[in-house]
Amino acid sequence: MAPWSTDDLVGPDGEDWRVPVAELQARQARLAEMLADADLPGALIQHPVDLYYFAGGRQDGSLFVPAKGAGGSVEAGGDGPVAFVRRSLSRAVFEAGGDDAPHAVRAFPRLSTFSDTLRAMGVERAPGLQYGEAPASFTARFASAMSALGDASDITAVVHRQREVKSSWELEQMDIAASVQVRMFEAVQAIGGEGISELDMVAAAEAVSRSEGFGGNVQMRRYPLQCDRGVIVAGRAGGIPSFFDSAVGGTGAHPLSGMGSGFTKVKPNEPVLVDLVHAHRGYMVDATRMYVAGRLNETWQQRLDDMLAVKDTVVDVLDQREPCSKAWEAGAALAAELGYADHLMGQAPDQSRFLGHSIGLQLDESPVVAHGFDRAMEVGGTMAIEPKVVYAEGSVGTEDTWVLDEEGMRPITADGAVPWLMEW
């Protein structure tokens, strides 16, 4: 039998779904500049999401990126970025761009000789590690292995800050994800109705997502959060809190999967909140719409209208380039004025203290529309804005994913293209 071939590593209809080489090259160059600005000698990228971002794939290995002008950099006579890979070496070469790869790809040396390997490349100081992303035992092994080069600093914040700004190529992936997400909402509309379970509706939405190339995982930054791609909660299930730091908990299917959709069935005239995520080539979008079998009563309709007003307030503050904390304050103040202080983003005491979260390769990126994030979004930043209110009888709210471009805040996801409330 013939060995495996990189010809098999394709998207639909043979499309090349690798990250473009020019994209990887620009990211590595920008990281080198940011490391130099922070007086850090280099970075050892090891988190799977960041390996995909900087090296094009998430093989078992570490990507060394020297700071601009530092030991190991091209400016200092070195080879520049190098990916050290345990497995799969051949796949790592292909995913990095093959002969056009912007970094060298080499077999991972024995850890006991790693300092010597780096020193032979011209490295004089230990590169930083992702202490905020990897388990302590993992980073401790590498810090110890590189101790001959000094202490390894934490480069987590530098990487997070770089990834806040999305390139035009990244925004294209999110636009495609948003178009698929519209069809996910349409699938819920088609199958849902009185007597249909939350899980059956999620299955219909997930079938669309999977068929379009969703990889199976919603990547989260904060440990130990997990998140389902589709959170559909009907009636009283929308008022149940969970471990997840979000407005809506849900029953989940069982205690180990204790958030999101479960076996609750749709009842007449009760709110059904549908919160869907789709990722295209890793890039996620997040949106929420409301459904009802019959009609929402005036109270629920007013709550939805009020959350739309809170959403508009948050968007307006961000559009004016004000800090994210100001957007939180303005949105929370309006919600309190409207009578939702104990129900905004959950029921007291189980309330989340945010109204929006940055999103990209991970669902919970920074900055966040919350207290303490005292800086504005940067142009190219992407934010899911999601004011919701929760009661024992259910939950209601809104959500779209937005980008801040040169002209201001622009919705990536459906916005007005998909109604805020749909009836079965």
GUFILUM-573473 format. One line per 2 residues: number of its first residue (from 1); for each residue x, y, z of C-alpha. Coordinates in pm, 1 decimal. Each point is the difference from the previous one (the first is absolute). Layout:
BEGIN
NUM = X Y Z ~ ...
//
This chain:
BEGIN
1 = 0.0 0.0 0.0 ~ 128.0 346.7 -88.9
3 = 103.1 225.7 290.9 ~ -220.7 289.6 99.4
5 = 21.8 307.3 -219.0 ~ -32.7 371.0 62.4
7 = -231.3 -2.9 -303.7 ~ -263.8 -127.7 241.7
9 = 27.0 308.9 224.1 ~ -257.7 211.5 -177.2
11 = -324.9 179.8 64.2 ~ -323.0 -51.5 -195.7
13 = 40.4 -61.6 -374.3 ~ 375.4 -14.3 40.9
15 = 36.3 353.4 135.5 ~ 326.2 91.3 170.2
17 = -109.0 86.6 353.6 ~ 347.0 73.0 136.0
19 = 72.2 337.8 155.8 ~ 165.9 208.8 -275.6
21 = 378.0 21.6 29.2 ~ -12.9 379.9 -19.9
23 = -233.7 -2.6 300.4 ~ 238.4 -215.5 207.0
25 = 296.3 212.1 -102.4 ~ -171.6 322.9 102.6
27 = -105.2 -147.2 335.7 ~ 349.3 -121.8 82.3
29 = 152.3 333.0 -98.9 ~ -252.0 189.3 213.7
31 = 67.6 -225.6 299.2 ~ 375.0 58.2 -39.8
33 = -60.1 375.3 10.3 ~ -229.4 -19.3 303.6
35 = 250.7 -217.4 186.7 ~ 275.7 251.8 -69.9
37 = -221.6 284.9 119.6 ~ -61.4 -192.9 323.8
39 = 375.6 -68.8 42.7 ~ -57.6 -374.5 -30.4
41 = 259.1 -211.8 -186.5 ~ -246.2 -230.6 -170.1
43 = -299.0 -227.8 40.0 ~ -57.0 -372.5 10.8
45 = -353.7 -46.1 -130.7 ~ -152.7 -323.6 127.6
47 = -374.8 47.2 44.2 ~ -184.1 -185.5 -281.8
49 = -211.2 301.1 -101.3 ~ 306.6 222.9 -21.2
51 = 195.6 -263.6 -190.9 ~ -276.5 10.1 -259.5
53 = 6.2 380.1 2.1 ~ 377.4 36.1 -41.2
55 = 110.3 -328.1 -163.7 ~ -304.9 -106.8 -199.3
57 = -80.7 -321.2 187.2 ~ -28.5 -150.1 344.8
59 = 257.0 -275.8 -14.7 ~ 176.4 -123.3 314.1
61 = 283.8 245.0 35.4 ~ 123.8 351.4 80.6
63 = 53.7 300.0 -224.8 ~ 298.4 217.5 90.0
65 = -37.5 362.0 -111.3 ~ 293.0 228.4 83.5
67 = -60.2 365.9 74.6 ~ 101.0 232.7 -280.6
69 = 375.6 52.0 21.4 ~ 44.6 -250.3 283.6
71 = 211.6 -315.3 -1.4 ~ -128.3 -249.1 -255.6
73 = -169.7 266.0 -213.0 ~ 85.4 60.1 -363.5
75 = 113.7 352.1 93.5 ~ 254.4 -152.1 239.2
77 = 122.9 -256.1 -254.7 ~ -226.1 -283.3 112.0
79 = -259.1 -208.0 -182.6 ~ -307.2 174.6 138.7
81 = -306.2 -194.1 117.9 ~ 33.9 -376.4 34.8
83 = -270.4 -257.0 70.6 ~ 123.2 -298.2 200.2
85 = -242.5 -285.5 -63.8 ~ -42.6 -344.2 156.0
87 = -285.3 -111.0 -222.2 ~ -97.2 31.9 -270.4
89 = 311.6 156.0 -149.9 ~ -105.8 -46.1 -362.5
91 = -347.9 137.6 66.0 ~ 148.9 299.4 182.3
93 = 211.7 79.3 -307.3 ~ -303.4 -16.4 -227.5
95 = -225.5 208.2 226.6 ~ 269.6 266.9 30.7
97 = 5.1 42.8 -379.1 ~ 243.0 -269.0 -115.9
99 = 300.4 147.2 -179.9 ~ -145.0 347.8 49.7
101 = -33.9 -31.9 378.8 ~ 106.0 316.8 186.2
103 = 177.2 -203.1 268.0 ~ 224.4 -303.1 14.8
105 = -153.0 -329.3 115.9 ~ 228.0 -239.8 186.4
107 = -31.0 -312.9 207.8 ~ -26.8 72.8 371.8
109 = 333.8 -66.4 174.0 ~ 28.2 -172.8 334.3
111 = -122.6 238.9 265.0 ~ 325.7 -43.1 191.7
113 = 184.7 155.6 -295.0 ~ -254.3 269.5 -82.1
115 = 207.4 283.3 148.3 ~ 298.7 -111.2 -206.9
117 = -218.0 -9.1 -313.1 ~ -118.9 353.9 59.3
119 = 348.8 123.2 83.5 ~ 131.5 -147.0 -326.0
121 = -264.2 209.8 -178.2 ~ 139.1 315.8 158.0
123 = -248.8 25.8 284.2 ~ 151.7 168.3 304.2
125 = -301.6 28.7 235.7 ~ -279.1 -243.8 71.5
127 = -309.6 67.6 -210.2 ~ -322.6 71.1 182.6
129 = -266.0 -262.1 68.9 ~ -380.3 9.2 2.8
131 = -44.1 -34.4 374.3 ~ -355.0 131.2 -24.3
133 = -104.9 -264.1 -255.0 ~ 181.8 -323.8 79.5
135 = -6.9 -218.0 315.8 ~ 260.8 93.9 260.3
137 = 166.6 -342.2 -14.6 ~ 41.3 34.6 -377.3
139 = 155.9 345.6 4.2 ~ 215.9 -91.9 300.3
141 = 166.1 -278.5 -201.2 ~ 91.3 239.7 -278.4
143 = 109.2 275.3 238.1 ~ 230.9 -250.9 166.3
145 = 130.1 -128.9 -332.5 ~ 90.3 355.3 -107.0
147 = 134.0 112.6 337.9 ~ 356.1 16.0 -133.5
149 = -123.3 296.3 -206.1 ~ -158.9 171.1 299.8
151 = -357.9 38.3 117.1 ~ -283.5 -29.1 -251.2
153 = -243.1 292.6 20.6 ~ -374.8 -17.8 -56.1
155 = -98.1 96.4 -355.3 ~ -373.8 -77.1 35.4
157 = -114.4 364.4 2.3 ~ 207.1 86.1 -307.9
159 = -159.4 -280.2 -200.5 ~ -351.2 83.7 119.4
161 = 44.0 366.7 -87.6 ~ 122.9 -81.4 -350.0
163 = -293.2 -228.1 -71.5 ~ -253.2 269.2 94.8
165 = 43.6 166.0 -339.7 ~ -134.0 -210.9 -286.5
167 = 143.6 21.9 -349.8 ~ -217.9 33.0 -309.3
169 = 51.3 -373.3 -64.2 ~ -118.5 -85.8 351.6
171 = -306.5 220.4 -42.3 ~ -76.6 -178.3 -327.3
173 = -11.2 -331.0 188.8 ~ -236.8 150.6 257.0
175 = -223.8 135.9 -277.6 ~ -24.2 -349.8 -147.7
177 = -74.0 -142.9 344.5 ~ -281.0 253.1 38.9
179 = -161.4 -108.4 -326.4 ~ -4.1 -360.4 120.6
181 = -140.8 110.0 333.8 ~ -304.2 152.2 -173.0
183 = -78.5 -344.3 -139.4 ~ 35.7 -146.0 349.7
185 = -272.8 235.1 123.5 ~ -211.1 -96.4 -300.0
187 = 42.8 -367.6 91.8 ~ -130.0 70.2 350.3
189 = -293.2 186.6 -151.5 ~ -76.9 -296.4 -225.2
191 = 7.9 -274.4 264.4 ~ -108.0 183.4 315.2
193 = -342.2 40.2 151.3 ~ -219.4 -120.6 282.6
195 = 115.8 -333.9 140.0 ~ 345.8 5.8 -161.2
197 = 293.3 -46.4 238.4 ~ 293.2 236.9 36.6
199 = 240.9 -275.2 -103.4 ~ -194.4 -76.1 -317.5
201 = 20.4 365.9 -100.1 ~ 371.0 13.3 81.4
203 = 55.2 -310.5 -212.1 ~ -161.2 171.3 -299.3
205 = 220.7 307.3 39.2 ~ 311.4 -210.1 53.0
207 = -68.2 -203.8 -312.7 ~ 28.3 318.3 -204.9
209 = 315.4 108.1 185.7 ~ 170.1 -338.1 -35.2
211 = -82.7 -33.6 -369.1 ~ 173.0 333.4 -63.5
213 = 325.0 -103.2 168.2 ~ -34.4 73.3 371.8
215 = 289.4 -181.5 168.9 ~ -184.9 -115.7 310.6
217 = 146.7 224.6 270.6 ~ -90.6 341.3 137.2
219 = 337.4 124.0 121.2 ~ -4.6 173.7 338.5
221 = 275.8 202.3 164.1 ~ -110.8 -7.2 361.8
223 = 60.1 -325.6 188.4 ~ -199.0 -223.6 44.9
225 = -286.8 138.7 -205.7 ~ -165.0 -210.7 -267.4
227 = -270.3 120.9 -235.3 ~ -244.7 -169.0 -232.1
229 = -28.5 138.3 -350.7 ~ -376.4 28.9 37.6
231 = -171.4 112.4 320.7 ~ -376.5 -26.1 -40.7
233 = -210.0 41.9 313.2 ~ -379.0 -17.0 12.6
235 = -218.5 156.4 266.8 ~ 110.8 -69.3 357.5
237 = 319.5 -170.9 -117.4 ~ 119.4 349.2 -95.4
239 = -10.8 101.2 365.5 ~ 229.9 -276.6 127.7
241 = 355.7 110.9 88.6 ~ 307.9 -206.1 -85.4
243 = 375.8 -3.3 49.2 ~ 42.7 203.0 -317.6
245 = 78.0 370.5 35.3 ~ -282.2 125.2 -217.2
247 = -351.7 129.7 41.6 ~ -169.5 -321.5 -106.7
249 = 79.6 -333.3 159.0 ~ -255.0 -263.3 -94.7
251 = -44.8 -355.2 122.1 ~ 253.6 -169.2 -224.0
253 = -41.0 -363.2 -95.7 ~ 145.0 -135.4 327.7
255 = 207.1 131.1 295.8 ~ 337.0 -36.1 -175.6
257 = -145.5 199.5 -288.0 ~ -181.6 233.5 235.8
259 = -64.4 298.2 -225.5 ~ -189.3 64.7 -318.4
261 = -270.1 -211.3 -153.2 ~ -170.5 -297.6 157.0
263 = -325.1 -192.4 -23.7 ~ -235.6 291.2 68.6
265 = -269.7 30.2 -267.7 ~ -151.2 315.1 -144.0
267 = -329.5 105.6 155.9 ~ -249.1 248.5 -144.6
269 = 74.4 371.9 37.2 ~ 322.6 -50.4 201.6
271 = 324.4 170.5 -105.4 ~ 257.1 -221.4 -173.1
273 = 348.0 150.9 -6.0 ~ 228.0 -126.0 -278.3
275 = 369.7 87.6 35.9 ~ 207.9 -144.6 -285.0
277 = 373.4 -5.4 -76.1 ~ 155.7 -101.2 -330.3
279 = 369.9 -9.2 -82.4 ~ 138.8 15.9 -353.3
281 = 359.5 -117.9 -20.6 ~ 22.8 64.4 373.3
283 = -152.1 349.9 3.0 ~ -317.0 30.4 205.7
285 = -307.4 218.0 -6.5 ~ -264.0 9.6 274.0
287 = -363.5 111.7 -27.5 ~ -330.5 -41.4 186.9
289 = -360.2 15.5 -117.4 ~ -334.9 -66.1 168.6
291 = -272.0 -245.6 -104.0 ~ -346.2 -79.8 130.7
293 = -268.4 -258.5 -75.9 ~ -291.4 242.3 -20.6
295 = 46.7 353.8 131.3 ~ 210.0 164.2 269.1
297 = -204.8 191.1 253.9 ~ 48.4 374.2 43.9
299 = 236.6 -43.3 295.6 ~ 244.1 -221.9 -189.3
301 = -23.6 216.8 -310.2 ~ 83.1 308.2 206.0
303 = 300.9 -175.5 150.9 ~ 127.1 -82.8 -347.4
305 = -53.3 357.6 -116.6 ~ 186.3 128.1 305.1
307 = 297.3 -225.8 -67.8 ~ 12.0 134.1 -354.1
309 = 23.5 348.4 152.2 ~ 285.7 -113.1 226.7
311 = 173.3 -152.1 -301.4 ~ -27.7 327.3 -191.0
313 = 148.2 187.2 297.2 ~ 301.1 -232.2 23.4
315 = 62.0 19.3 -375.3 ~ -23.1 379.5 6.9
317 = 259.1 34.3 277.7 ~ 243.1 -233.6 -176.8
319 = -64.7 179.0 -328.9 ~ 121.5 321.9 164.9
321 = 330.1 -175.2 85.2 ~ -76.3 18.1 371.6
323 = 150.1 -262.2 235.8 ~ -177.9 -334.6 27.2
325 = -59.9 68.7 370.2 ~ -199.2 310.4 -97.7
327 = -217.9 -210.1 -228.8 ~ -68.1 -235.3 291.6
329 = -87.1 287.2 231.4 ~ -236.5 158.9 -250.7
331 = -170.4 -327.0 -88.8 ~ -34.3 -117.9 359.6
333 = -130.8 340.9 108.8 ~ -270.8 -5.2 -265.5
335 = -95.9 -356.1 93.6 ~ -26.6 101.0 366.5
337 = -208.6 304.3 -90.6 ~ -236.3 -231.1 -189.5
339 = -32.9 -224.5 305.8 ~ 238.3 -285.2 -82.2
341 = 276.0 45.8 258.3 ~ -62.2 -344.2 154.3
343 = -59.2 -175.1 -334.1 ~ 259.6 139.7 -240.7
345 = 226.2 -280.5 -127.3 ~ -148.3 -245.6 249.3
347 = -209.8 1.6 316.0 ~ 159.8 128.0 318.4
349 = 223.5 -134.0 141.0 ~ 97.5 -202.0 -309.8
351 = 66.3 295.7 -228.7 ~ 278.0 46.7 -252.8
353 = 158.4 344.5 3.7 ~ 51.0 70.1 -368.1
355 = -204.4 104.2 -303.6 ~ 238.2 -101.1 -275.2
357 = 307.6 -214.1 -63.9 ~ 263.2 15.8 -269.8
359 = -0.6 -299.7 -230.7 ~ 215.4 -160.3 -267.3
361 = 181.5 -332.2 20.7 ~ -121.0 -13.8 360.5
363 = -345.6 84.6 128.8 ~ 120.7 200.3 300.3
365 = 270.6 229.2 -131.0 ~ 86.7 344.7 133.3
367 = -96.5 275.0 53.9 ~ -341.7 -49.4 161.8
369 = -288.2 243.0 49.3 ~ 39.2 -11.9 376.2
371 = 136.1 190.3 298.8 ~ 379.0 30.3 -5.4
373 = 52.2 -7.1 -375.8 ~ 93.1 365.9 -13.3
375 = 104.5 17.7 -361.5 ~ -186.7 27.8 -327.1
377 = -24.1 -263.3 -267.1 ~ 264.0 31.8 -268.1
379 = -88.7 26.3 -366.4 ~ -29.5 -360.0 -113.9
381 = -134.6 -115.3 335.4 ~ -299.8 -234.2 0.5
383 = -257.9 -10.2 278.6 ~ -311.4 -209.5 70.8
385 = -243.8 234.8 173.8 ~ -266.9 -193.1 190.1
387 = -226.1 170.8 256.4 ~ -244.2 -252.4 144.9
389 = -238.2 -17.7 296.6 ~ -81.5 -314.6 193.2
391 = -301.3 -93.5 212.7 ~ -119.6 -326.1 152.8
393 = -249.9 -27.6 -286.8 ~ 264.6 36.7 -270.0
395 = 244.3 232.6 -166.9 ~ -1.3 248.2 -284.3
397 = 269.1 200.6 -172.0 ~ 194.1 100.4 -306.9
399 = 343.7 -63.2 -143.2 ~ 201.6 72.7 -311.4
401 = 370.3 -0.2 -77.0 ~ 140.5 339.8 -98.8
403 = 326.5 136.5 -139.1 ~ 140.3 346.0 57.6
405 = 128.1 121.5 -335.7 ~ 119.3 342.8 -112.4
407 = -359.5 121.4 -32.4 ~ -121.8 -134.2 333.8
409 = -183.9 -303.2 134.4 ~ -133.2 -234.1 -270.4
411 = -195.4 -323.5 55.8 ~ 162.7 -314.8 -135.8
413 = -288.1 -230.6 84.3 ~ -361.3 31.6 -111.3
415 = -106.5 318.1 182.8 ~ -330.6 93.0 -168.8
417 = 25.5 -275.2 -262.9 ~ -138.3 -254.6 248.6
419 = -298.6 118.2 208.9 ~ 58.7 41.2 371.5
421 = -312.8 -204.8 65.1 ~ -133.1 -284.4 -213.5
423 = -326.8 -189.0 49.7 ~ -88.2 -362.3 -62.8
//
